[in-house]
Amino acid sequence: MTRQRVLRSLLFCSPLLLLGACGKSQDDAANQPVPVTTLSVVERTVPVVLDAVGRTEGSKEVQIRARVSGIVQKQLYDEGAFVRAGAPLFQIERAPFEIALAQAKAAADQAAATADQAKRETERVSGLYTNSAVSQRQAEEASTAYRSAMASLAAAKARVREAELNLSYTSVVAPIAGVTGRALHSEGSLVTANTDSSLLTTLSQTHPIWVRFALSENEHDSLRRADSENAGVQLVLSGGKTYAAKGRLNFAGSTVDQSTGTVQLRAEFPNPKLEVLPGQFATVRVEAGTQQVIAVPQTAVVQGSQGRFVWTVGADGKATQRTVETGDWIDDDWIIRSGLKAGDSVIVDNLMKLSPGTAVVAQADQAAARTSVAVAESAPDAARTAN
């Protein structure tokens, strides 16, 4: 009878013991520290980068115009091709100007003959005047005629030079090296000098190439404080491709545009292989000195209903939420403007397992904890051996 009573007691108590054991194991699991990786916050020196959208243009852009009126006989270049300085671009009909030159030379020869005759007459009259054979008036008239003939000769020679110059203008050449534009007149067209129709094409010097852009007042002030003459400049083309060659600032405006509140700037980049074309839109990235900042990995920053925050480990080994204000990105890191200070320990993984007050243990501390446990477990064995 006593034995049966004992069995019934054991059967009754077993579920209670099991429940107690399960509850204890669940509590132990809940109280286990969460393993995390932490990062000790330090201040870093990073560049101050200013981004602006700019547009490229040739460092020299020239309008090629006809300087004389006439018929365009030939187009001597390929549109959009690179040409060197002095390369022929157009040929305007030469015949009318060759005729004008011949006429000017003939007039000059006639003026030279008249001047020679006037010179001889002056010398003859001067001799007669010396011998009192002619009056002073006649001598003066001869001298005046000679000077007038010489003036006419000079004017005739000037007309020859003008005719030669006009004839040379029939060959339109590139004044600089660069990329040619579209021809605005086809062969056979009549162009008139000193009018809108005189524009034949354009020419852009693309090496170096310029990029015009604008910065706000605050950004321009930061650039001035950072010595803008030595500021590094990069060009980011469409598709996010960064242009390999570095640039430099070669112009900064001295006034603020009242309509936009910005200051105009210009950067210069080498472009020997014509990788950048005039008229492209691109992002100009200017390094305006350096600054001391605190930065943490982007994975450590969580977006909450009240804004962004990070998890930190306090002196008690528990997770704490810390609201932060973020700035720009630096590679894979957020710049933290406020909310953290140097020396804070920021958690960078296992963030979904955390809640305020959760006990945590850093990964680097786990090895030390395991070593301590091993030492503690070996101590009783050593004591028993000694006994």
C-alpha positions, 0 to 999 in steps of 0.5 A, spaced: 500 500 500 505 504 501 508 503 495 502 504 490 501 511 494 509 513 492 507 511 485 501 515 485 505 521 488 510 520 483 506 520 477 502 526 480 508 530 481 512 529 474 508 534 470 509 539 475 516 538 475 517 538 467 513 544 467 518 547 472 524 545 468 521 547 461 519 554 464 526 555 467 530 553 461 525 558 457 527 563 462 535 562 461 534 562 454 531 569 454 536 571 459 542 569 455 546 575 452 545 576 445 552 576 441 554 582 437 559 585 433 561 592 436 565 598 433 568 603 437 567 610 435 573 614 433 573 621 429 576 621 422 579 626 417 575 626 411 574 630 405 569 636 404 566 634 397 561 639 394 557 636 388 554 640 382 551 639 375 555 642 370 555 643 362 562 642 358 564 647 353 570 648 349 576 652 352 575 656 345 569 656 341 570 660 335 565 662 329 568 661 322 565 667 318 566 669 311 570 675 311 569 677 303 562 676 299 562 671 294 560 664 292 562 658 296 565 653 291 568 648 296 567 645 303 574 642 305 573 639 311 568 633 314 563 636 319 565 634 326 572 632 325 578 634 329 582 639 325 589 643 326 590 650 326 591 653 319 587 647 316 583 649 310 575 649 311 572 653 305 574 656 298 570 662 296 570 663 289 577 667 287 576 670 280 573 676 282 578 678 287 584 676 282 581 681 277 580 686 283 588 685 284 590 685 277 586 692 277 589 695 283 596 693 281 595 696 274 593 702 278 599 702 282 603 702 276 600 708 273 601 711 280 608 709 280 609 712 273 606 719 274 610 719 281 616 718 277 614 724 272 613 728 277 619 727 281 623 728 274 619 735 273 621 737 280 628 736 279 628 740 273 624 746 275 629 746 282 635 747 277 632 752 273 629 756 280 637 755 282 639 759 276 633 764 277 630 761 270 623 760 273 619 763 279 618 761 286 611 759 284 613 754 279 618 751 283 613 750 289 607 748 284 612 742 281 614 740 288 606 740 290 605 735 284 610 731 286 608 730 293 601 729 290 603 723 286 607 720 291 601 720 295 597 717 290 602 712 289 601 710 296 594 709 296 594 705 290 599 700 293 594 700 299 589 698 294 593 692 292 595 690 299 587 690 300 586 686 294 591 681 296 588 681 303 581 680 300 584 674 295 587 671 301 580 671 305 577 667 299 581 661 303 577 660 309 582 656 314 581 654 322 584 659 326 585 654 332 585 647 333 579 644 335 573 640 333 569 643 327 561 644 327 556 643 322 557 647 315 551 652 315 552 653 307 552 648 302 557 649 296 554 654 291 551 658 296 552 666 296 555 669 303 555 676 304 560 679 309 558 683 315 551 680 315 548 674 319 549 669 312 557 670 313 557 665 319 560 658 315 561 654 321 563 653 328 570 651 331 571 648 339 577 647 342 576 641 346 583 640 349 583 642 355 575 642 356 572 647 360 566 645 365 561 651 367 557 650 374 555 653 380 555 653 388 551 656 393 553 661 397 555 657 403 558 652 399 562 657 395 564 660 402 567 653 404 571 652 398 574 659 399 576 657 406 579 651 403 584 654 398 580 654 392 586 654 387 589 647 390 582 644 390 581 637 387 576 637 382 573 630 379 568 629 373 563 624 373 560 623 367 553 620 365 552 613 368 556 614 374 563 613 370 568 618 373 573 621 368 580 619 369 583 625 369 583 630 374 581 637 373 583 644 376 578 650 378 580 656 373 575 661 374 570 663 380 565 669 380 566 675 384 558 676 385 552 672 387 547 671 382 541 674 385 536 670 381 539 663 383 543 665 389 549 661 386 556 663 384 559 661 377 565 657 377 569 653 371 573 647 371 578 645 366 580 638 364 585 635 359 581 632 354 587 629 349 582 623 346 576 627 346 573 623 351 568 629 353 564 632 348 562 640 348 555 640 351 555 634 355 552 635 362 556 632 368 557 632 375 563 636 378 565 634 384 570 639 388 574 637 394 574 643 399 579 641 404 578 636 410 573 635 416 573 631 422 567 627 423 564 621 426 562 615 421 559 608 422 557 603 417 550 604 414 548 597 416 548 600 423 543 605 422 536 603 423 530 607 420 525 608 426 518 611 426 522 617 430 528 618 425 534 614 425 538 611 431 543 606 432 544 601 438 550 602 443 553 598 449 553 601 455 557 600 461 552 595 464 553 591 458 546 592 455 543 595 448 541 602 448 538 606 443 541 612 441 538 617 436 542 620 431 542 625 425 546 623 419 549 627 414 553 624 407 555 618 405 563 616 405 563 609 401 559 605 405 559 609 412 554 614 414 557 621 417 554 622 424 552 629 425 550 628 432 548 623 437 555 620 438 561 621 440 568 618 440 569 612 444 562 610 444 561 602 442 556 601 436 553 595 435 553 593 427 550 586 427 544 582 430 540 588 430 533 585 429 534 581 436 535 587 440 531 591 444 532 596 450 535 593 456 537 587 452 544 584 455 549 583 449 556 580 449 561 583 443 564 577 439 571 579 441 569 578 449 566 571 447 573 568 447 575 571 453 568 568 456 570 561 454 577 562 456 574 564 463 569 558 463 574 553 462 579 555 467 573 555 472 571 548 470 578 546 471 579 548 478 575 543 481 579 537 478 585 540 480 583 541 487 580 534 487 587 531 484 591 535 490 586 531 495 
